[in-house]
């Protein structure tokens, strides 16, 4: 079995920007700019003493906004994010700021500046949890972590954060249009994390650290049920427990594996190992393996 992670999948909602930009342009039309600009100034608690611009002389909100949109259209994502971030700085806590933060998150994400997208996106979610745009911003935060996931030989912190971000999205906005894709990403992240546990467990097996190996394979069964790694984890548990001389647990792991995955090569390997010791698969229903797997509907005895 090969451990891998499909990073070629594209975010399903990138086209959201088209609706977002269109709505923004309608909301902040040129005809209303002067009135809006007058109103916006009341939202700035710093007035003329606010943060100074890092792109030159302060510009009116609509100019910054339209410049940001133009840069987005030209795929100058870094420049767009900078304009929208500047707009947020000059008009904090305003409707301009809220829209700018969403677009800055999107621009940073599209430009591959994932740390920036995460930073802006998380701030938006904290400030505006009830906004209709918040589920999408949370989705972009999750995707920003997702796109930084490394192969299983490397640290999996980003996989863990991706999992958390998407789980938050599904829990808080289960009916949003992004929840379905988020559930797919959750399964992918869980599979990745299970793969990491398997890699470490196999290393311990090779080092004859059988107790350490059992602990890692146990993590797969307890924390990452319903991943593709369950079959191998059961087979490896058979191997580790046989090496430790804990025959009952080895038989149980093989029995559960054979009942649920009878055609699996992992079962054939486990069966052969038991047979070489004059044993056969047999479930001990008091085993932690049996109890854990029954909780997910897998058992040698139905």
C-alpha positions in Angstrom: 0.0 0.0 0.0 1.3 3.4 -0.9 0.7 6.5 1.4 -0.2 9.5 -0.7 -2.1 12.8 -0.7 -4.0 14.2 -3.6 -3.0 17.8 -3.8 -4.2 18.3 -7.3 -7.8 18.9 -6.4 -8.9 22.4 -7.0 -11.1 24.4 -4.6 -14.7 24.0 -5.7 -15.8 27.6 -5.1 -13.1 29.8 -6.6 -15.7 31.2 -9.0 -17.3 32.7 -5.9 -15.2 35.8 -6.6 -17.2 36.6 -9.7 -20.4 36.9 -7.5 -18.5 38.6 -4.7 -17.0 41.3 -7.0 -20.2 41.8 -8.8 -22.1 42.3 -5.5 -19.4 44.6 -4.2 -19.5 46.8 -7.3 -23.3 47.1 -7.0 -23.1 47.9 -3.3 -20.4 50.5 -3.9 -21.4 52.0 -7.2 -19.8 55.1 -8.5 -23.0 57.0 -8.2 -23.1 56.5 -4.5 -19.4 57.0 -3.9 -19.4 60.6 -2.6 -22.3 59.8 -0.2 -20.6 56.6 0.9 -17.3 58.3 1.4 -18.8 60.9 3.7 -20.5 58.2 5.7 -17.4 56.0 5.8 -15.3 58.7 7.6 -17.4 58.2 10.7 -16.3 54.6 11.0 -12.6 55.6 11.4 -11.8 56.0 15.1 -8.3 57.4 14.3 -9.5 60.1 11.8 -6.3 61.7 10.4 -4.2 60.2 13.1 -4.8 56.6 11.9 -2.2 54.2 10.5 -0.2 55.7 7.7 -0.4 54.2 4.3 2.4 52.0 3.1 1.6 52.6 -0.6 1.7 56.3 -0.7 -0.9 59.0 0.0 -4.2 57.9 1.4 -6.8 57.4 -1.3 -10.6 57.5 -1.1 -12.3 54.2 -0.3 -13.8 53.7 -3.7 -10.5 54.3 -5.5 -8.7 51.7 -3.4 -11.6 49.3 -3.9 -11.8 49.7 -7.6 -8.0 49.5 -8.0 -8.0 46.3 -6.0 -10.7 44.8 -8.3 -8.8 45.9 -11.4 -5.7 44.2 -10.1 -7.7 41.1 -9.3 -9.0 41.0 -12.9 -5.4 41.4 -14.1 -4.4 38.5 -11.8 -2.1 40.7 -9.9 -3.0 39.0 -6.7 -0.3 40.5 -4.5 -1.2 44.0 -5.6 -4.9 43.4 -5.1 -4.4 42.1 -1.6 -2.2 45.1 -0.8 -5.0 47.5 -2.0 -7.7 45.7 -0.1 -5.5 45.5 3.1 -4.9 49.2 2.8 -8.6 49.9 2.5 -9.2 47.9 5.6 -6.5 49.9 7.4 -8.0 53.3 6.4 -11.6 52.4 7.0 -11.6 49.9 9.9 -14.9 48.3 11.0 -16.8 49.7 8.1 -18.7 48.0 5.3 -15.7 48.8 3.1 -13.4 47.0 5.5 -15.6 43.9 5.7 -15.7 43.6 1.9 -12.0 44.4 1.6 -11.1 41.7 4.1 -13.0 39.0 2.1 -11.3 40.1 -1.1 -7.9 40.3 0.5 -8.3 36.8 1.8 -9.3 35.6 -1.7 -6.5 37.6 -3.4 -3.8 36.2 -1.0 -5.1 32.6 -1.5 -5.2 32.9 -5.3 -1.7 34.3 -5.2 -0.4 31.5 -3.1 0.4 33.7 -0.1 -1.3 31.2 2.2 0.0 32.6 5.6 -1.5 36.0 4.6 -4.8 34.4 3.6 -4.9 32.5 6.9 -4.1 35.6 8.9 -6.7 37.9 7.2 -9.3 35.1 7.0 -9.1 34.1 10.6 -9.4 37.7 11.7 -12.5 38.2 9.5 -14.2 35.1 11.0 -13.5 36.3 14.5 -14.8 39.8 13.8 -17.8 38.9 11.6 -19.0 35.3 12.6 -22.6 36.1 11.4 -21.7 37.5 8.0 -23.0 35.6 5.0 -19.5 35.6 3.6 -17.9 34.0 6.7 -18.4 30.3 5.6 -16.5 31.1 2.4 -13.7 32.9 4.2 -13.5 29.9 6.6 -13.3 27.6 3.6 -10.4 29.7 2.2 -8.6 29.4 5.5 -9.0 25.6 5.4 -7.8 25.5 1.8 -4.8 27.6 2.6 -3.7 25.0 5.2 -4.7 22.2 2.8 -2.5 23.4 0.0 0.5 23.4 2.3 0.2 19.8 3.4 3.5 18.0 3.0 4.2 14.3 2.3 3.9 11.9 5.2 7.7 11.9 5.8 7.3 15.5 7.0 5.6 17.2 9.9 1.8 17.1 9.6 0.9 20.3 11.5 -0.8 21.8 8.5 -2.8 18.7 8.0 -4.0 19.0 11.5 -4.9 22.6 11.1 -6.6 21.9 7.8 -8.7 19.3 9.6 -9.6 21.6 12.4 -10.6 24.5 10.0 -12.8 22.3 7.9 -14.4 20.6 10.9 -15.2 24.1 12.3 -16.8 25.0 9.0 -19.0 21.9 8.9 -19.9 22.3 12.6 -20.8 26.0 12.4 -22.2 26.2 8.9 -23.4 22.6 8.1 -25.8 23.8 5.4 -23.5 26.2 3.6 -22.6 25.5 0.0 -19.0 24.8 1.1 -19.8 22.1 3.7 -19.9 19.3 1.2 -16.4 20.0 -0.2 -15.2 20.6 3.4 -16.3 17.1 4.4 -14.2 15.7 1.5 -11.2 17.6 2.7 -11.8 16.3 6.2 -11.6 12.8 5.0 -8.4 13.6 3.0 -6.7 15.2 6.1 -7.7 12.3 8.3 -6.3 9.8 5.8 -3.1 11.9 5.7 -2.7 11.9 9.5 -3.4 8.2 9.7 -0.7 7.6 7.0 1.7 9.4 9.2 0.9 7.2 12.2 1.4 4.2 9.9 4.8 5.4 8.8 6.0 5.8 12.3 4.5 2.4 13.3 6.3 0.7 10.5 9.5 2.3 11.5 9.1 1.0 15.1 8.4 -2.5 13.7 11.6 -2.4 11.7 13.5 -1.3 14.9 11.9 -4.1 16.8 10.2 -1.6 19.1 7.0 -3.6 19.1 5.3 -1.8 21.9 5.9 1.6 20.2 4.5 0.1 17.0 1.4 -1.2 18.7 0.7 2.3 20.1 0.9 3.9 16.7 -1.3 1.3 15.0 -3.7 1.7 17.9 -3.9 5.4 17.1 -5.1 4.6 13.6 -7.9 2.4 14.8 -9.0 4.7 17.6 -8.6 8.2 16.0 -8.7 7.6 12.3 -11.4 5.0 11.8 -12.9 4.7 8.3 -9.6 5.6 6.6 -7.9 3.3 4.0 -5.2 2.5 6.6 -7.4 0.4 8.9 -6.6 -2.8 7.0 -2.9 -2.5 7.2 -3.1 -1.3 10.8 -4.9 -4.6 11.7 -2.3 -6.7 9.8 0.6 -4.8 11.5 -1.0 -5.3 14.9 -1.1 -9.0 14.2 2.6 -8.9 13.4 3.5 -6.8 16.4 1.5 -8.8 18.9 2.9 -12.0 17.6 6.4 -10.6 18.2 5.4 -9.7 21.7 3.9 -13.1 22.4 0.5 -11.6 23.0 -1.3 -14.3 21.0 -4.9 -13.4 21.8 -4.6 -9.9 20.5 -2.8 -11.1 17.4 -5.6 -13.5 16.7 -8.3 -10.9 17.3 -6.6 -8.4 14.9 -6.5 -11.0 12.2 -10.0 -12.2 12.9 -11.5 -8.7 12.6 -9.4 -8.1 9.5 -10.5 -11.3 7.8 -14.2 -10.9 8.6 -14.4 -7.4 7.2 -11.7 -7.5 4.4 -11.5 -11.2 3.4 -10.0 -10.5 0.0 -7.3 -8.1 1.4 -3.7 -8.9 0.9 -3.2 -7.6 4.4 -5.5 -10.4 5.7 -3.6 -13.0 3.7 -0.4 -11.9 5.2 -1.8 -11.9 8.8 -3.4 -15.4 8.2 -0.1 -16.8 6.9 1.8 -15.3 10.0 -0.6 -16.9 12.4 -0.6 -20.2 10.6 3.2 -20.3 10.8 2.8 -20.3 14.6 0.2 -23.0 14.5 -2.6 -20.5 15.2 -5.7 -19.3 13.5 -7.8 -16.0 13.6 -10.0 -15.9 16.6 -11.8 -12.9 18.1 -11.6 -12.1 21.8 -14.6 -9.8 22.2 -13.0 -8.4 25.4 -10.0 -7.1 23.4 -9.6 -3.4 22.9 -9.4 -4.1 19.2 -12.8 -5.8 19.1 -14.4 -3.1 21.2 -12.9 -0.3 19.1 -13.8 -1.8 15.8 -17.3 -2.7 16.9 -17.9 1.0 17.6 -17.4 1.6 13.8 -19.4 -1.5 12.7 -16.4 -3.8 12.1 -16.3 -7.0 14.0 -15.5 -10.7 13.4 -18.8 -11.7 14.9 -21.9 -9.8 13.8 
